[in-house]
Amino acid sequence: MSIEIRVPTLPESVADATLISWHKQVGDSVQQDDNLVDLETDKVVLEVPAPVSGVLSEIIVQDGSTVKNGDLLAMISGSDTEAVDKESAVASEAHATVQSDIPLSPAVRRIIFESDLDPALITGTGKGGRLTKTDVQDYLNKKTAAKPIAVKASRPEPVVETVPLSVDTETQLDSRSARPEQRVPMTRLRAKVAERLLQAQQNAAMLTTFNEVNMQSVIDLRQQYQERFSNKHGVKLGFMSFFIKASIEALKRFPAINASIDGEDIIYHGYYDVGIAVASPRGLIVPVLRDADQLDFAGIEKNIVDFGEKSKAGTLSYEELNGGTFTITNGGIFGSMLSTPILNPPQCAILGMHAITERPVVENGEIVIRPIMYLALSYDHRLVDGRDAVQFLVAIKEGLESPAHLLLNI
């Protein structure tokens, strides 16, 4: 009896996907729920698990192919329980200590077994210190990068050597100067990001306004209540929750900034879905915090931590990345002093946070040192007037410099 492996139902508005790589080859034994292949869409990577245990008898679609809903990918022959049990027994015996001490997902276990790795040497970033697929791949990349690449040379002419990097990429050394070059195909995510950013610049009258905010009050409040907050809620009190709260209050006062343009119509959103730009191993993604106005500080921080863990593990769902009425991006975590963020279409505004730096400022006629952050608001001038954009940023500044306003809703 043969079982068909087909492309699962793709998220709404996703027409197709790219088959990245097969994790099993023809003739390999597979266990139920083993990840057979990865499919990359514009936003997420989908894993296709084995519905039953058996033997992969045929691969129909090869790496790099474009597939659609329901396309036939491969065939699994009737349950080869003997082979599977034997394989499982060998793996269990060889890794009994590892499995009893370190819980591993099927995908992570497969990579560790095939690469002959000791999971105890890998730092887990998942919930409770669990190893994620990204942790193992990063470890492999670092391990590979640590190995020196030998380049043979003879006189008078150097010998050109091709060093394989992966199945689809290679580094070729220039025969005269031995300068490496690497050509890689653009991922679907990177291509989609490029398309949307170019669309934002071509189709919007984008303008940016700036301001600065004294972060001393927020820093003092965090230091005063950090321990009690962490003990009660199990999560640290970060800066992002203050910015989200301040942004929501400002959005309520200036609803055009929470709106979007659809053709010749303006859509005013009566809800506040805040996108938070995150740098993931695959590139820039923007998970969306739904109904952010209904969350307290702890709820916001827990969702942010969850987004961070999922982005590293590559497990964010399409629903978590879709939509949004306003976006916040924090270049400050990478040391950015000032930037002009690009709109996230069809949204009409995005707030840019930057690094907090001690600077001299004048207070009550005296020069004092304060922790200052520069803020940037990029907006679509077709919908948002300059006055509203400036006042919106001032409202955020006031909320952060007097955080009691956010807590008391005044």
Secondary structure as GFF3:
##gff-version 3
##sequence-region A 1 410
A	DSSP	beta_strand	3	6	.	.	.	ID=ss1
A	DSSP	beta_strand	17	22	.	.	.	ID=ss2
A	DSSP	beta_strand	29	30	.	.	.	ID=ss3
A	DSSP	beta_strand	35	40	.	.	.	ID=ss4
A	DSSP	beta_strand	45	49	.	.	.	ID=ss5
A	DSSP	beta_strand	54	59	.	.	.	ID=ss6
A	DSSP	beta_strand	66	67	.	.	.	ID=ss7
A	DSSP	beta_strand	72	77	.	.	.	ID=ss8
A	DSSP	alpha_helix	81	94	.	.	.	ID=ss9
A	DSSP	alpha_helix	96	101	.	.	.	ID=ss10
A	DSSP	alpha_helix	106	115	.	.	.	ID=ss11
A	DSSP	three_ten_helix	119	121	.	.	.	ID=ss12
A	DSSP	three_ten_helix	127	129	.	.	.	ID=ss13
A	DSSP	alpha_helix	133	145	.	.	.	ID=ss14
A	DSSP	beta_strand	162	164	.	.	.	ID=ss15
A	DSSP	beta_strand	170	173	.	.	.	ID=ss16
A	DSSP	beta_strand	180	183	.	.	.	ID=ss17
A	DSSP	alpha_helix	188	203	.	.	.	ID=ss18
A	DSSP	beta_strand	206	214	.	.	.	ID=ss19
A	DSSP	alpha_helix	216	233	.	.	.	ID=ss20
A	DSSP	alpha_helix	240	253	.	.	.	ID=ss21
A	DSSP	three_ten_helix	255	258	.	.	.	ID=ss22
A	DSSP	beta_strand	259	262	.	.	.	ID=ss23
A	DSSP	beta_strand	265	268	.	.	.	ID=ss24
A	DSSP	beta_strand	274	276	.	.	.	ID=ss25
A	DSSP	beta_strand	278	280	.	.	.	ID=ss26
A	DSSP	beta_strand	283	285	.	.	.	ID=ss27
A	DSSP	beta_strand	288	289	.	.	.	ID=ss28
A	DSSP	three_ten_helix	292	294	.	.	.	ID=ss29
A	DSSP	alpha_helix	297	313	.	.	.	ID=ss30
A	DSSP	alpha_helix	318	321	.	.	.	ID=ss31
A	DSSP	beta_strand	326	330	.	.	.	ID=ss32
A	DSSP	three_ten_helix	331	334	.	.	.	ID=ss33
A	DSSP	beta_strand	349	353	.	.	.	ID=ss34
A	DSSP	beta_strand	356	363	.	.	.	ID=ss35
A	DSSP	beta_strand	366	380	.	.	.	ID=ss36
A	DSSP	alpha_helix	386	401	.	.	.	ID=ss37
A	DSSP	alpha_helix	404	408	.	.	.	ID=ss38
###
